[in-house]
Amino acid sequence: MTDRRQGRREDVARGAGILLIAFVIALLIVAVKAGSQRFATPLPTATPVPTSTPAPTPVPTLTPSPQPAPTSTPRPAPPTPTPVAVPVPGVDDAYARDGRNIVCLDPGHGGADLGNVLVKGGEIVLQEKDFTLEHALSLAERLRSEGFEVVLTRDKDTEVNPSNEDVNGDGIVAADGGEAHSDQLDDLQARVNICNLASADLLVSMHYNGAENTALSGYEVWFNDQRPFSDRSEAFATMIHDALGAAYADAGFDAVDRGIGIEDHAVTGPERPGKLVPSNMPGTVVEGLFLSNVDDAAFIESEKATETIVGAYDAAIRQYFDVYPG
């Protein structure tokens, strides 16, 4: 009996130990599973704290120093275009080409009419009438050698109307016993008549300027813009103006350019009813320099003067007839 009870106790103890072992094993299994799930679950990704991007430090822009404006290389002045003849109704018929290039040279003043003068020490030392005649005669010789026909309104030191005729028909003549041998308008009309009777193609009235203000100097050219052939007069005015400027520069003389003007000179027109019958051809009045100015006068009487001034007239006249042949 006792052995039987003892055996039963041992069985109970054995069963309890088994249960205890099973319980422990079960706990271990649960613990293992829980641990594996813990380590199998990924850790939550930490939301990155936004890093503020620092604003880029601006690179300082170097302000360029202002550069001087480029100096443009000066272009050479274009050559002066050769004037082209522009047809003018009625004028071209009047100047139909006949193969004759006729120039009327008008040396200003003469005789008792001295023209402008240079005074030194109260005495007249230079007279316009002398230089206009000298240069006109030299120019006529040169032009004739080049095939031009030349008419002079005077070829000696006299008035053009020395007989004191009433050339313009206004009933006025120079006073008897006076210094002048002709009324001025009659003398001017006589000049115009010579050019008209010669059927000249061009009238060139040659002068030297003068003024009480002896500081005035330089050259200038005049034409009239109210004539049917004024375009031709203006063309020649431009040619002789440019030729004189170039000639003075080549001679080393710094002449003042007084330009080209428009004026009603007697010899170039227009008509003055009852006083003057106008010239029938294009023309200009040229004031070469100021005889009353010491520097200009010194050049006029220098050895260079004839070649310089006469050469300029010659070049301009040849240029004119290249454009408007007779």
Summary of the structure (lengths in Angstrom):
residues: 326
radius of gyration: 56.2
end to end distance: 180.3
largest distance: 207.7
contacts: 889
relative contact order: 0.14
helix: 38%
strand: 15%
